[in-house]
């Protein structure tokens, strides 16, 4: 059974291109891009007095010369990373929460705020298809409100370069501090690279327009090419073309306690034996999407065959290989999965039990919201069960009114903000889905007692 609030389904005001990647910024803003289009667009969701949602275009971010393969938000201030088929990774300042009104007194003398901060080339000879954020680092703009990060950065610059350099940076709107760390996976590559971001030291005669640079920290090697990734500050999940998922953790070196390394802890596999496996079975089990659940205690893996598996990390610490009999599995589509995103916990209306929740999208045009239902230890059923509580079908919502089926290519979720005084569903998420025609669909998943 499905029940979902009806909300607006606006379209991109441009030539239809599949929305293949979406990233949530904050303050109801999000980014959308396409592998077939070099532009990145920032939108904001707006909610009327009746709780209906729509989107508004905020700005375009232009810089890639070919299609954008992935987007990921780096920090709460709105920095984000994008990768493109032009073999570059770019660092941006979305300025989603900044007032950029010009000051007439300084107009023409003060540079406009930067949105494209840096272009990182030569990270790989092949284009990057996935990026994961490990640490947001620090980001200090001269126009920001004073906080601990600004005081630290300004004090450091004043000590090493003098107070005049701080004043010049404020006048010229220079970025004082810009750091962080992220990982990348490239097309047909079995190596996941860990990168550290550092601010570029500016000099009077510097012609380098980049605010930051990257250094390679680690190279995590695998036996098969990596198709999907998920990250936490101390954990990395990598899913490969064979269907295996590898858990990496940031642990202390056994010989040098002061140094930490990324080490592979265990493998989660859909295979019963070592093989050989037929090409058809390998294609079915290929991992396309990964997502952490429950603060890293579990994760979701989505395969090319439309199967969702929820794996337990916390309860499998004593083994090196975890097999599919230890996972909860369900086939949600006959087509391929195109995205997974975590949702806030949701209450089961039948038992009042708080359940973990997530949403998945597929190329048959559907967005399915699911919950992990925990059964009591005394129950004869499995300890947990995957329950579908809401479904939205956009397969026939074409822009031109034709009967052609429309695929969903990407999803993300943000928390809804309703008008003051309206407490109903005040924390319900809005699922944002991008389709093959360039349309963006908004829906609010609802769990009815009939489900």
Buried (B, 14 or more C-beta within 10 A) or exposed (E): EBBBBEBBBBBBEEEBBBBBBBBBBBEBBBBBBBBBBBBBBBBBBEBEEEBBBBBEEBBEBEBBEBBBBBBBBBBEBBBBBBBBBBBBBBBBBBBBEBEEEEEEEEEEEEEEEBBBBBBBEEBBEEBBBBBBBBBBBBBBBBEEEEEEBBEBBBEEBBEEBEEEBBEBBBEEBBBBBBBBBBBBBBBEBBBBBBBBBBBBEBEEEEEEEBBBBBEEEBEBEBEBBBBBBBBBEBBBBBBBBBBBBBBBBBEEEEEEEEEEEBBBBBBBBBBEEEEEBEEEBBEBBBBBBBBBBBEBEBBBBBBBBBBBBBBBBEEBEEEEEBEBEEBBBBEBBEBBBBBBBBBEBBEBBEEEBEBBBBBBBBBBBBBBBBBBBBBEEEEEEEEBBBBBBBBBBBBEBBBEEEEEBBBBBBBBBBBBBBEEEEEEEEEBBBBBBBBBBBBBBBBBBBBEEEB
